[in-house]
C-alpha cells in the first residue's frame, strides 16, 4: 500500500557521523567555481546540503543537523529495483526494520512530509483501457504524464494531493521484467500532510498501524473518478456516445455548468451500473479486496 515516502528529523552529530561514514555523500556545489550552492536556478535562496543514495532512498544532510530521507519504501524492500509486486503489512514492517538497520539510525521518530498510498491490482480489463477512459477526478482533468522512474501515467492534481493511475505491468515489462498478470496502480500522493495527520499518521512509526485508515480515502477517491465504460456503447444513441466518450466534452461541461455536469456525471454512473459489463464496479471491488488483504495481513 505504501510506496514513496519523504521523512525528516534533526539528528545529533554522532548520527551525522554514522551516516557520513556509511555512505558516499556528494555536496551541492557549483561545478565551475567549486562554491557551495546557496541559490537554485530560479534564484531562490536554498540551504546547502550533502546527498547520498542507498537502495533507491536519497539521504540529505544539512549543516543544521536536518536529515531528509526520500524514496520508495516498496522499492527498498525489493533492493531498490521495482515496486510492482505485493507489498502488505508484513512487508512494510520488515522494510522499516531493515531500513533502520541499514542507515544505522532510528528513523521511527522521523516526521512524514510526503507519502504515496495505493494498491497494485489485477484489473478486469487491460490497464490502458481503464487509464485511457479515466477522464476526470472531481473537478480536475486527468493529464498524461511521464517520469523516467515511473513511465507513462495519468494524474489529476488537487491542493493537498494527486490522484495517479499507472500501467505497472507495461512499464516494468519494457524494462525486461516478466510479469504474468495485468497490473494497474491506483494511488494518492499527498504533498500536504494535514488530512493524513488527521488520521493519526504523523511519524514513521505510525505507518504500520495507520494502514486501516487509508482504506476510506482510497475508496472515496475511486468513487470520484469519472470513468467512461466503453462496453455501454451499444446502448447509447450516437450523439450521447460521442459526447460521453470525449474527455473534452466533460471538461467543457465542468467549466460552463456545474449542475449540468453533475447531472450527466450521475447519468453516466447509472449507465455504467446498468448497461455495462461492470468495469468500474469490478475495479472498485479489486481495490477494496486488495486493501482488505493488506489490512488483514498480520
PASEBA-1860 file (N, C-alpha, C; in nm, 3 decimals):
! residues 298
1> XXXXXXXX> 0.083/-0.121/0.000/0.000/0.000/0.000/0.086/0.126/0.000 ~ 0.190/0.130/0.085/0.277/0.246/0.093/0.385/0.236/-0.015 ~ 0.409/0.347/-0.084/0.518/0.347/-0.182/0.617/0.459/-0.146 ~ 0.609/0.573/-0.214/0.703/0.681/-0.188/0.677/0.743/-0.051 ~ 0.785/0.772/0.020/0.777/0.847/0.145/0.887/0.953/0.145 ~ 0.861/1.061/0.215/0.965/1.161/0.243/0.953/1.193/0.391 ~ 1.062/1.174/0.465/1.061/1.194/0.609/1.178/1.283/0.649 ~ 1.166/1.343/0.766/1.275/1.431/0.810/1.279/1.438/0.964
9> XXXXXXXX> 1.396/1.474/1.012/1.416/1.499/1.155/1.550/1.567/1.172 ~ 1.570/1.627/1.288/1.702/1.677/1.324/1.774/1.565/1.398 ~ 1.898/1.539/1.358/1.975/1.432/1.421/2.101/1.490/1.485 ~ 2.158/1.416/1.578/2.274/1.466/1.651/2.403/1.442/1.572 ~ 2.512/1.496/1.621/2.640/1.490/1.549/2.690/1.347/1.535 ~ 2.661/1.264/1.634/2.704/1.124/1.627/2.632/1.051/1.513 ~ 2.502/1.078/1.498/2.425/1.016/1.390/2.469/1.068/1.254 ~ 2.501/1.196/1.248/2.553/1.253/1.123/2.682/1.182/1.084
17> XXXXXXXX> 2.772/1.162/1.180/2.899/1.094/1.152/2.876/0.950/1.107 ~ 2.780/0.882/1.169/2.749/0.744/1.129/2.706/0.738/0.983 ~ 2.620/0.831/0.943/2.574/0.833/0.805/2.689/0.867/0.709 ~ 2.767/0.966/0.744/2.878/1.007/0.657/2.980/0.895/0.641 ~ 3.000/0.816/0.746/3.097/0.707/0.738/3.041/0.584/0.666 ~ 2.908/0.579/0.650/2.845/0.461/0.590/2.815/0.478/0.442 ~ 2.797/0.603/0.397/2.754/0.627/0.259/2.840/0.736/0.195 ~ 2.845/0.732/0.063/2.922/0.832/-0.012/2.833/0.954/-0.039
25> XXXXXXXX> 2.861/1.063/0.029/2.784/1.186/0.013/2.852/1.277/-0.087 ~ 2.769/1.343/-0.167/2.816/1.444/-0.261/2.761/1.578/-0.219 ~ 2.840/1.685/-0.238/2.796/1.817/-0.196/2.716/1.889/-0.302 ~ 2.634/1.984/-0.260/2.562/2.072/-0.354/2.653/2.192/-0.380 ~ 2.723/2.187/-0.492/2.817/2.294/-0.521/2.820/2.323/-0.671 ~ 2.869/2.439/-0.704/2.882/2.481/-0.842/3.005/2.414/-0.902 ~ 2.985/2.336/-1.007/3.096/2.261/-1.067/3.204/2.355/-1.118 ~ 3.164/2.469/-1.174/3.261/2.562/-1.235/3.346/2.633/-1.130
33> XXXXXXXX> 3.282/2.676/-1.020/3.353/2.757/-0.922/3.394/2.679/-0.798 ~ 3.327/2.567/-0.774/3.355/2.490/-0.653/3.289/2.546/-0.529 ~ 3.209/2.655/-0.546/3.144/2.718/-0.432/3.017/2.643/-0.393 ~ 2.987/2.647/-0.265/2.864/2.585/-0.215/2.744/2.659/-0.272 ~ 2.645/2.586/-0.319/2.527/2.647/-0.379/2.436/2.703/-0.270 ~ 2.399/2.831/-0.284/2.306/2.893/-0.191/2.179/2.938/-0.260 ~ 2.175/2.929/-0.393/2.055/2.964/-0.469/2.033/2.860/-0.579 ~ 1.905/2.832/-0.606/1.876/2.738/-0.715/1.873/2.812/-0.848
41> XXXXXXXX> 1.836/2.742/-0.954/1.841/2.802/-1.088/1.741/2.916/-1.105 ~ 1.637/2.918/-1.019/1.538/3.026/-1.026/1.580/3.147/-0.944 ~ 1.695/3.136/-0.877/1.744/3.247/-0.797/1.697/3.244/-0.653 ~ 1.616/3.143/-0.618/1.567/3.133/-0.481/1.676/3.082/-0.389 ~ 1.686/3.144/-0.271/1.788/3.103/-0.176/1.756/2.965/-0.118 ~ 1.853/2.877/-0.115/1.835/2.742/-0.062/1.947/2.710/0.035 ~ 1.920/2.615/0.122/2.023/2.574/0.218/2.116/2.473/0.151 ~ 2.247/2.486/0.170/2.340/2.387/0.115/2.320/2.252/0.184
49> XXXXXXXX> 2.347/2.146/0.112/2.331/2.013/0.170/2.427/1.916/0.102 ~ 2.444/1.800/0.165/2.514/1.690/0.100/2.415/1.576/0.085 ~ 2.436/1.493/-0.018/2.335/1.392/-0.052/2.400/1.259/-0.087 ~ 2.335/1.151/-0.043/2.379/1.016/-0.077/2.256/0.936/-0.117 ~ 2.280/0.821/-0.183/2.169/0.734/-0.223/2.198/0.592/-0.175 ~ 2.094/0.528/-0.120/2.107/0.393/-0.067/1.984/0.312/-0.106 ~ 2.002/0.222/-0.201/1.892/0.135/-0.246/1.766/0.214/-0.277 ~ 1.779/0.314/-0.362/1.667/0.397/-0.408/1.624/0.504/-0.306
57> XXXXXXXX> 1.683/0.504/-0.186/1.647/0.605/-0.087/1.752/0.716/-0.088 ~ 1.709/0.839/-0.106/1.800/0.952/-0.107/1.807/1.014/0.033 ~ 1.931/1.040/0.075/1.955/1.095/0.209/2.018/1.233/0.192 ~ 1.958/1.334/0.253/2.014/1.469/0.251/2.049/1.512/0.393 ~ 2.165/1.570/0.407/2.210/1.624/0.535/2.239/1.773/0.519 ~ 2.186/1.851/0.613/2.205/1.996/0.612/2.296/2.037/0.728 ~ 2.361/2.151/0.718/2.455/2.193/0.823/2.393/2.205/0.962 ~ 2.263/2.233/0.969/2.198/2.249/1.099/2.154/2.116/1.161
65> XXXXXXXX> 2.190/2.004/1.098/2.155/1.874/1.152/2.025/1.816/1.098 ~ 1.959/1.887/1.010/1.837/1.834/0.950/1.873/1.720/0.855 ~ 1.800/1.610/0.867/1.820/1.494/0.780/1.689/1.463/0.710 ~ 1.693/1.451/0.577/1.577/1.416/0.497/1.604/1.284/0.425 ~ 1.506/1.197/0.426/1.517/1.069/0.356/1.395/1.054/0.267 ~ 1.417/1.023/0.139/1.305/1.015/0.045/1.327/0.901/-0.053 ~ 1.218/0.834/-0.088/1.225/0.727/-0.186/1.111/0.628/-0.165 ~ 1.107/0.528/-0.249/1.004/0.426/-0.241/1.044/0.319/-0.139
73> XXXXXXXX> 0.967/0.309/-0.032/0.993/0.206/0.068/0.961/0.067/0.010 ~ 0.870/0.064/-0.087/0.839/-0.061/-0.157/0.959/-0.107/-0.239 ~ 1.019/-0.014/-0.314/1.138/-0.050/-0.392/1.254/-0.087/-0.300 ~ 1.266/-0.018/-0.188/1.372/-0.054/-0.094/1.357/-0.199/-0.050 ~ 1.235/-0.242/-0.026/1.209/-0.381/0.012/1.259/-0.478/-0.096 ~ 1.253/-0.433/-0.222/1.300/-0.513/-0.335/1.441/-0.474/-0.378 ~ 1.523/-0.434/-0.282/1.663/-0.398/-0.306/1.677/-0.280/-0.401 ~ 1.576/-0.192/-0.404/1.581/-0.072/-0.485/1.548/-0.092/-0.631
81> XXXXXXXX> 1.491/-0.208/-0.668/1.475/-0.242/-0.809/1.336/-0.214/-0.867 ~ 1.230/-0.250/-0.797/1.097/-0.234/-0.855/0.991/-0.228/-0.745 ~ 0.867/-0.195/-0.786/0.756/-0.188/-0.691/0.626/-0.240/-0.752 ~ 0.635/-0.344/-0.833/0.515/-0.396/-0.898/0.453/-0.515/-0.824 ~ 0.523/-0.571/-0.726/0.470/-0.689/-0.658/0.388/-0.650/-0.535 ~ 0.339/-0.751/-0.466/0.257/-0.728/-0.346/0.344/-0.670/-0.235 ~ 0.290/-0.570/-0.166/0.361/-0.505/-0.056/0.261/-0.474/0.053 ~ 0.248/-0.567/0.148/0.149/-0.556/0.252/0.206/-0.515/0.386
89> XXXXXXXX> 0.130/-0.542/0.490/0.168/-0.501/0.625/0.301/-0.561/0.669 ~ 0.316/-0.693/0.650/0.438/-0.760/0.694/0.559/-0.711/0.615 ~ 0.540/-0.689/0.486/0.650/-0.640/0.403/0.690/-0.499/0.443 ~ 0.591/-0.415/0.475/0.620/-0.278/0.519/0.698/-0.279/0.650 ~ 0.650/-0.358/0.746/0.718/-0.366/0.875/0.862/-0.413/0.859 ~ 0.881/-0.516/0.775/1.016/-0.568/0.751/1.104/-0.461/0.687 ~ 1.049/-0.387/0.589/1.129/-0.285/0.520/1.172/-0.175/0.615 ~ 1.083/-0.134/0.706/1.116/-0.027/0.800/1.225/-0.074/0.897
97> XXXXXXXX> 1.211/-0.197/0.947/1.313/-0.252/1.038/1.449/-0.258/0.968 ~ 1.449/-0.307/0.844/1.575/-0.321/0.770/1.634/-0.185/0.735 ~ 1.549/-0.087/0.705/1.600/0.047/0.672/1.665/0.110/0.795 ~ 1.605/0.089/0.911/1.667/0.136/1.036/1.807/0.077/1.053 ~ 1.817/-0.054/1.029/1.946/-0.121/1.044/2.046/-0.072/0.938 ~ 1.998/-0.056/0.816/2.086/-0.019/0.705/2.144/0.120/0.724 ~ 2.060/0.213/0.772/2.106/0.350/0.794/2.181/0.365/0.926 ~ 2.156/0.270/1.017/2.220/0.269/1.148/2.178/0.388/1.233
105> XXXXXXXX> 2.058/0.440/1.206/1.997/0.543/1.291/1.849/0.508/1.307 ~ 1.787/0.563/1.410/1.646/0.535/1.437/1.559/0.634/1.360 ~ 1.487/0.585/1.258/1.403/0.674/1.178/1.257/0.670/1.221 ~ 1.225/0.596/1.325/1.085/0.582/1.368/1.024/0.714/1.412 ~ 1.107/0.805/1.462/1.057/0.935/1.508/1.068/1.042/1.399 ~ 1.109/1.003/1.279/1.114/1.100/1.169/0.971/1.135/1.128 ~ 0.951/1.260/1.092/0.817/1.309/1.056/0.794/1.293/0.905 ~ 0.675/1.250/0.869/0.639/1.236/0.728/0.606/1.372/0.669
113> XXXXXXXX> 0.660/1.401/0.551/0.626/1.524/0.481/0.564/1.498/0.345 ~ 0.582/1.379/0.288/0.516/1.334/0.165/0.488/1.185/0.180 ~ 0.380/1.138/0.118/0.354/0.994/0.119/0.266/0.956/0.000 ~ 0.291/0.840/-0.057/0.205/0.781/-0.159/0.139/0.657/-0.101 ~ 0.005/0.652/-0.109/-0.068/0.533/-0.067/-0.149/0.483/-0.186 ~ -0.156/0.353/-0.204/-0.229/0.299/-0.317/-0.223/0.149/-0.323 ~ -0.274/0.093/-0.432/-0.277/-0.052/-0.448/-0.238/-0.090/-0.590 ~ -0.171/-0.204/-0.601/-0.148/-0.270/-0.730/-0.254/-0.379/-0.743
121> XXXXXXXX> -0.338/-0.370/-0.846/-0.447/-0.466/-0.861/-0.441/-0.532/-0.999 ~ -0.508/-0.646/-1.010/-0.533/-0.707/-1.140/-0.668/-0.657/-1.187 ~ -0.672/-0.568/-1.287/-0.799/-0.507/-1.329/-0.882/-0.605/-1.413 ~ -1.012/-0.575/-1.431/-1.098/-0.664/-1.509/-1.070/-0.661/-1.658 ~ -1.004/-0.556/-1.705/-0.966/-0.543/-1.847/-0.824/-0.490/-1.853 ~ -0.771/-0.475/-1.971/-0.637/-0.420/-1.989/-0.626/-0.285/-1.916 ~ -0.517/-0.265/-1.846/-0.499/-0.142/-1.768/-0.514/-0.017/-1.852 ~ -0.465/-0.019/-1.974/-0.470/0.100/-2.058/-0.613/0.140/-2.092
129> XXXXXXXX> -0.705/0.043/-2.099/-0.846/0.076/-2.125/-0.901/0.160/-2.012 ~ -0.871/0.122/-1.889/-0.917/0.199/-1.773/-0.848/0.335/-1.768 ~ -0.717/0.336/-1.787/-0.642/0.462/-1.779/-0.687/0.560/-1.887 ~ -0.703/0.512/-2.009/-0.741/0.600/-2.120/-0.883/0.653/-2.109 ~ -0.969/0.580/-2.036/-1.109/0.621/-2.022/-1.139/0.685/-1.887 ~ -1.036/0.708/-1.807/-1.049/0.787/-1.684/-1.027/0.933/-1.723 ~ -1.135/1.011/-1.724/-1.129/1.146/-1.778/-1.103/1.254/-1.673 ~ -1.170/1.240/-1.556/-1.159/1.346/-1.456/-1.161/1.287/-1.316
137> XXXXXXXX> -1.105/1.364/-1.222/-1.119/1.334/-1.080/-1.176/1.460/-1.014 ~ -1.296/1.446/-0.959/-1.369/1.562/-0.907/-1.376/1.669/-1.016 ~ -1.315/1.784/-0.994/-1.323/1.889/-1.096/-1.194/1.905/-1.173 ~ -1.105/1.805/-1.164/-0.976/1.814/-1.231/-0.964/1.710/-1.343 ~ -0.909/1.754/-1.454/-0.889/1.665/-1.569/-0.764/1.580/-1.545 ~ -0.774/1.451/-1.577/-0.655/1.366/-1.573/-0.562/1.406/-1.687 ~ -0.435/1.433/-1.654/-0.336/1.471/-1.754/-0.236/1.359/-1.775 ~ -0.190/1.343/-1.897/-0.088/1.243/-1.927/0.047/1.295/-1.881
145> XXXXXXXX> 0.119/1.210/-1.808/0.249/1.246/-1.754/0.352/1.140/-1.789 ~ 0.480/1.179/-1.776/0.589/1.082/-1.794/0.697/1.112/-1.691 ~ 0.746/1.006/-1.630/0.858/1.017/-1.536/0.954/0.902/-1.566 ~ 1.083/0.932/-1.567/1.181/0.830/-1.604/1.175/0.708/-1.513 ~ 1.133/0.728/-1.389/1.129/0.617/-1.293/0.993/0.548/-1.290 ~ 0.890/0.613/-1.344/0.755/0.559/-1.334/0.692/0.531/-1.470 ~ 0.750/0.582/-1.578/0.693/0.563/-1.710/0.577/0.658/-1.734 ~ 0.486/0.618/-1.825/0.369/0.698/-1.855/0.259/0.673/-1.752
153> XXXXXXXX> 0.190/0.778/-1.715/0.080/0.763/-1.622/-0.015/0.882/-1.636 ~ -0.131/0.871/-1.571/-0.227/0.980/-1.569/-0.235/1.036/-1.428 ~ -0.255/1.168/-1.421/-0.254/1.234/-1.290/-0.351/1.351/-1.289 ~ -0.424/1.362/-1.178/-0.508/1.479/-1.152/-0.464/1.539/-1.020 ~ -0.432/1.668/-1.021/-0.376/1.730/-0.902/-0.473/1.821/-0.830 ~ -0.482/1.805/-0.697/-0.558/1.894/-0.611/-0.460/1.970/-0.521 ~ -0.512/2.047/-0.429/-0.427/2.131/-0.345/-0.334/2.049/-0.256 ~ -0.387/1.943/-0.194/-0.310/1.867/-0.096/-0.260/1.733/-0.147
161> XXXXXXXX> -0.315/1.684/-0.256/-0.275/1.551/-0.305/-0.302/1.538/-0.454 ~ -0.244/1.433/-0.512/-0.265/1.400/-0.653/-0.318/1.257/-0.664 ~ -0.402/1.234/-0.764/-0.454/1.100/-0.793/-0.382/1.050/-0.917 ~ -0.330/0.926/-0.910/-0.247/0.875/-1.020/-0.290/0.735/-1.061 ~ -0.282/0.709/-1.191/-0.312/0.578/-1.249/-0.195/0.536/-1.336 ~ -0.142/0.413/-1.314/-0.028/0.361/-1.390/-0.060/0.224/-1.448 ~ 0.006/0.193/-1.557/0.011/0.055/-1.606/0.145/-0.002/-1.562 ~ 0.146/-0.064/-1.444/0.271/-0.114/-1.387/0.332/-0.226/-1.471
169> XXXXXXXX> 0.245/-0.312/-1.522/0.297/-0.425/-1.599/0.371/-0.377/-1.724 ~ 0.312/-0.283/-1.797/0.375/-0.232/-1.919/0.508/-0.166/-1.888 ~ 0.510/-0.084/-1.784/0.632/-0.011/-1.750/0.748/-0.105/-1.719 ~ 0.722/-0.207/-1.638/0.831/-0.296/-1.597/0.859/-0.406/-1.699 ~ 0.761/-0.441/-1.779/0.787/-0.534/-1.890/0.884/-0.470/-1.989 ~ 0.868/-0.340/-2.012/0.959/-0.267/-2.101/1.102/-0.263/-2.046 ~ 1.117/-0.286/-1.914/1.250/-0.289/-1.853/1.307/-0.431/-1.846 ~ 1.231/-0.527/-1.899/1.282/-0.664/-1.904/1.228/-0.758/-1.799
177> XXXXXXXX> 1.140/-0.711/-1.713/1.080/-0.798/-1.612/0.969/-0.882/-1.674 ~ 0.950/-1.000/-1.619/0.841/-1.087/-1.663/0.730/-1.079/-1.558 ~ 0.614/-1.025/-1.598/0.501/-1.008/-1.507/0.383/-1.081/-1.568 ~ 0.334/-1.182/-1.499/0.230/-1.267/-1.554/0.094/-1.198/-1.564 ~ 0.059/-1.119/-1.464/-0.074/-1.060/-1.458/-0.075/-0.912/-1.495 ~ -0.183/-0.869/-1.556/-0.205/-0.727/-1.578/-0.201/-0.658/-1.442 ~ -0.130/-0.544/-1.433/-0.114/-0.477/-1.303/-0.142/-0.328/-1.318 ~ -0.250/-0.285/-1.255/-0.289/-0.144/-1.254/-0.258/-0.086/-1.117
185> XXXXXXXX> -0.196/0.030/-1.115/-0.167/0.101/-0.989/-0.261/0.220/-0.976 ~ -0.332/0.226/-0.864/-0.417/0.341/-0.831/-0.366/0.397/-0.700 ~ -0.330/0.526/-0.698/-0.269/0.580/-0.577/-0.300/0.726/-0.555 ~ -0.280/0.767/-0.431/-0.288/0.906/-0.391/-0.151/0.950/-0.341 ~ -0.103/1.061/-0.394/0.024/1.116/-0.347/-0.005/1.245/-0.271 ~ 0.024/1.241/-0.141/0.000/1.357/-0.055/0.125/1.442/-0.044 ~ 0.111/1.570/-0.081/0.221/1.666/-0.069/0.198/1.762/0.047 ~ 0.074/1.767/0.095/0.038/1.838/0.218/-0.021/1.734/0.311
193> XXXXXXXX> 0.029/1.727/0.433/0.002/1.613/0.519/-0.114/1.633/0.617 ~ -0.188/1.741/0.604/-0.292/1.773/0.701/-0.392/1.658/0.718 ~ -0.450/1.610/0.608/-0.552/1.506/0.619/-0.494/1.372/0.664 ~ -0.367/1.345/0.628/-0.300/1.223/0.674/-0.273/1.233/0.824 ~ -0.227/1.349/0.869/-0.204/1.369/1.012/-0.334/1.355/1.091 ~ -0.446/1.400/1.033/-0.576/1.387/1.099/-0.616/1.241/1.120 ~ -0.557/1.151/1.041/-0.583/1.008/1.056/-0.496/0.945/1.164 ~ -0.410/1.027/1.224/-0.320/0.976/1.328/-0.187/0.928/1.276
201> XXXXXXXX> -0.158/0.959/1.150/-0.031/0.919/1.088/0.055/1.045/1.073 ~ 0.155/1.057/1.160/0.240/1.176/1.163/0.387/1.137/1.145 ~ 0.426/1.032/1.215/0.566/0.989/1.215/0.581/0.854/1.145 ~ 0.704/0.820/1.116/0.734/0.693/1.052/0.677/0.576/1.132 ~ 0.681/0.585/1.262/0.633/0.477/1.349/0.482/0.456/1.337 ~ 0.410/0.553/1.278/0.265/0.543/1.267/0.219/0.469/1.142 ~ 0.309/0.440/1.050/0.268/0.386/0.921/0.197/0.251/0.932 ~ 0.258/0.160/1.004/0.203/0.024/1.008/0.064/0.023/1.071
209> XXXXXXXX> 0.046/0.093/1.181/-0.084/0.095/1.247/-0.185/0.182/1.172 ~ -0.135/0.266/1.081/-0.225/0.356/1.007/-0.281/0.298/0.879 ~ -0.242/0.176/0.843/-0.288/0.118/0.717/-0.440/0.112/0.707 ~ -0.507/0.077/0.818/-0.653/0.069/0.817/-0.718/0.201/0.778 ~ -0.658/0.311/0.822/-0.718/0.443/0.798/-0.705/0.490/0.654 ~ -0.620/0.422/0.575/-0.602/0.463/0.436/-0.708/0.406/0.343 ~ -0.785/0.309/0.390/-0.885/0.245/0.304/-0.992/0.344/0.258 ~ -1.046/0.421/0.352/-1.155/0.513/0.319/-1.115/0.618/0.216
217> XXXXXXXX> -1.002/0.691/0.233/-0.967/0.791/0.131/-0.941/0.732/-0.007 ~ -0.887/0.609/-0.013/-0.862/0.547/-0.143/-0.992/0.509/-0.212 ~ -1.086/0.450/-0.138/-1.214/0.414/-0.197/-1.296/0.538/-0.233 ~ -1.289/0.641/-0.149/-1.358/0.766/-0.182/-1.300/0.829/-0.308 ~ -1.168/0.818/-0.324/-1.103/0.874/-0.443/-1.151/0.803/-0.569 ~ -1.157/0.670/-0.564/-1.204/0.596/-0.683/-1.349/0.633/-0.714 ~ -1.429/0.657/-0.611/-1.569/0.692/-0.629/-1.586/0.826/-0.699 ~ -1.481/0.909/-0.697/-1.487/1.040/-0.761/-1.416/1.044/-0.897
225> XXXXXXXX> -1.376/0.926/-0.946/-1.316/0.919/-1.079/-1.427/0.910/-1.184 ~ -1.420/0.997/-1.283/-1.514/0.991/-1.395/-1.458/0.894/-1.498 ~ -1.516/0.774/-1.502/-1.468/0.668/-1.591/-1.574/0.637/-1.695 ~ -1.536/0.640/-1.821/-1.627/0.600/-1.928/-1.605/0.453/-1.957 ~ -1.709/0.372/-1.934/-1.702/0.228/-1.960/-1.744/0.204/-2.105 ~ -1.648/0.170/-2.190/-1.676/0.159/-2.333/-1.775/0.048/-2.367 ~ -1.803/-0.041/-2.271/-1.895/-0.152/-2.300/-2.041/-0.106/-2.301 ~ -2.069/0.024/-2.272/-2.206/0.076/-2.282/-2.234/0.133/-2.420
233> XXXXXXXX> -2.135/0.132/-2.510/-2.151/0.194/-2.642/-2.276/0.147/-2.715 ~ -2.304/0.018/-2.706/-2.415/-0.043/-2.781/-2.549/0.016/-2.739 ~ -2.560/0.061/-2.613/-2.688/0.107/-2.559/-2.711/0.257/-2.577 ~ -2.611/0.330/-2.624/-2.621/0.475/-2.630/-2.655/0.526/-2.768 ~ -2.741/0.627/-2.777/-2.757/0.698/-2.905/-2.624/0.757/-2.947 ~ -2.603/0.768/-3.076/-2.471/0.809/-3.126/-2.426/0.943/-3.067 ~ -2.519/1.040/-3.056/-2.482/1.172/-3.006/-2.429/1.162/-2.863 ~ -2.500/1.089/-2.777/-2.457/1.076/-2.639/-2.328/0.996/-2.630
241> XXXXXXXX> -2.316/0.894/-2.711/-2.193/0.813/-2.710/-2.072/0.899/-2.746 ~ -2.087/0.980/-2.850/-1.975/1.064/-2.893/-1.940/1.168/-2.787 ~ -2.041/1.219/-2.717/-2.016/1.318/-2.612/-1.952/1.251/-2.490 ~ -2.015/1.146/-2.440/-1.969/1.085/-2.316/-1.831/1.020/-2.328 ~ -1.794/0.980/-2.447/-1.664/0.915/-2.466/-1.553/1.016/-2.497 ~ -1.587/1.146/-2.493/-1.492/1.252/-2.527/-1.454/1.329/-2.400 ~ -1.330/1.321/-2.358/-1.290/1.394/-2.236/-1.308/1.545/-2.248 ~ -1.297/1.598/-2.369/-1.315/1.742/-2.389/-1.458/1.785/-2.360
249> XXXXXXXX> -1.553/1.696/-2.385/-1.693/1.726/-2.355/-1.712/1.747/-2.205 ~ -1.655/1.658/-2.125/-1.668/1.667/-1.980/-1.596/1.789/-1.925 ~ -1.481/1.818/-1.981/-1.406/1.935/-1.935/-1.483/2.063/-1.964 ~ -1.540/2.071/-2.085/-1.618/2.189/-2.123/-1.743/2.202/-2.036 ~ -1.808/2.089/-2.011/-1.929/2.089/-1.929/-1.898/2.135/-1.787 ~ -1.787/2.090/-1.734/-1.748/2.127/-1.598/-1.722/2.276/-1.588 ~ -1.663/2.332/-1.691/-1.626/2.474/-1.688/-1.746/2.565/-1.706 ~ -1.850/2.517/-1.775/-1.963/2.604/-1.809/-2.082/2.590/-1.715
257> XXXXXXXX> -2.109/2.468/-1.668/-2.229/2.448/-1.587/-2.212/2.332/-1.490 ~ -2.188/2.363/-1.364/-2.162/2.261/-1.263/-2.283/2.170/-1.244 ~ -2.403/2.227/-1.245/-2.523/2.147/-1.223/-2.545/2.048/-1.337 ~ -2.526/2.095/-1.461/-2.543/2.006/-1.576/-2.436/1.898/-1.576 ~ -2.314/1.936/-1.537/-2.206/1.838/-1.528/-2.243/1.727/-1.430 ~ -2.291/1.766/-1.314/-2.328/1.667/-1.213/-2.441/1.577/-1.261 ~ -2.535/1.634/-1.333/-2.647/1.555/-1.388/-2.596/1.449/-1.484 ~ -2.507/1.488/-1.575/-2.455/1.392/-1.674/-2.356/1.294/-1.609
265> XXXXXXXX> -2.281/1.341/-1.509/-2.192/1.251/-1.435/-2.272/1.139/-1.371 ~ -2.382/1.174/-1.305/-2.467/1.074/-1.242/-2.534/0.984/-1.344 ~ -2.568/1.041/-1.459/-2.630/0.960/-1.565/-2.530/0.859/-1.620 ~ -2.405/0.901/-1.639/-2.302/0.808/-1.685/-2.278/0.699/-1.581 ~ -2.274/0.736/-1.454/-2.255/0.638/-1.348/-2.369/0.535/-1.350 ~ -2.491/0.582/-1.373/-2.607/0.493/-1.380/-2.597/0.399/-1.500 ~ -2.557/0.454/-1.615/-2.540/0.373/-1.736/-2.432/0.268/-1.716 ~ -2.322/0.309/-1.651/-2.214/0.214/-1.622/-2.263/0.099/-1.535
273> XXXXXXXX> -2.351/0.130/-1.440/-2.400/0.028/-1.348/-2.501/-0.065/-1.413 ~ -2.587/-0.010/-1.499/-2.698/-0.089/-1.553/-2.662/-0.160/-1.683 ~ -2.595/-0.091/-1.774/-2.580/-0.142/-1.910/-2.439/-0.190/-1.946 ~ -2.342/-0.163/-1.863/-2.204/-0.203/-1.897/-2.174/-0.343/-1.847 ~ -2.054/-0.387/-1.875/-2.006/-0.515/-1.823/-1.940/-0.500/-1.686 ~ -1.955/-0.381/-1.629/-1.913/-0.361/-1.489/-1.767/-0.333/-1.467 ~ -1.701/-0.267/-1.562/-1.558/-0.240/-1.546/-1.532/-0.152/-1.424 ~ -1.617/-0.048/-1.407/-1.598/0.043/-1.294/-1.615/-0.030/-1.161
281> XXXXXXXX> -1.724/-0.105/-1.147/-1.751/-0.174/-1.021/-1.651/-0.286/-0.994 ~ -1.611/-0.358/-1.099/-1.513/-0.464/-1.079/-1.378/-0.408/-1.036 ~ -1.342/-0.292/-1.091/-1.218/-0.226/-1.049/-1.229/-0.180/-0.904 ~ -1.342/-0.123/-0.869/-1.367/-0.081/-0.731/-1.356/-0.200/-0.635 ~ -1.414/-0.313/-0.675/-1.409/-0.433/-0.592/-1.266/-0.484/-0.577 ~ -1.189/-0.478/-0.687/-1.049/-0.522/-0.681/-0.968/-0.433/-0.587 ~ -0.994/-0.302/-0.590/-0.925/-0.209/-0.500/-0.961/-0.242/-0.355 ~ -1.090/-0.260/-0.328/-1.136/-0.290/-0.192/-1.079/-0.422/-0.141
289> XXXXXXXX> -1.078/-0.523/-0.228/-1.026/-0.655/-0.188/-0.877/-0.650/-0.156 ~ -0.802/-0.574/-0.236/-0.659/-0.563/-0.210/-0.632/-0.486/-0.081 ~ -0.711/-0.382/-0.057/-0.696/-0.307/0.068/-0.725/-0.396/0.188 ~ -0.830/-0.477/0.180/-0.864/-0.568/0.290/-0.753/-0.670/0.312 ~ -0.697/-0.720/0.203/-0.588/-0.818/0.215/-0.469/-0.757/0.288 ~ -0.434/-0.634/0.252/-0.320/-0.567/0.315/-0.348/-0.539/0.463 ~ -0.468/-0.490/0.492/-0.504/-0.455/0.630/-0.508/-0.578/0.720 ~ -0.561/-0.689/0.666/-0.579/-0.810/0.746/-0.453/-0.898/0.750
297> XX> -0.351/-0.858/0.675/-0.228/-0.937/0.665/-0.140/-0.910/0.786 ~ -0.169/-0.980/0.897/-0.095/-0.954/1.021/-0.007/-1.073/1.057
END
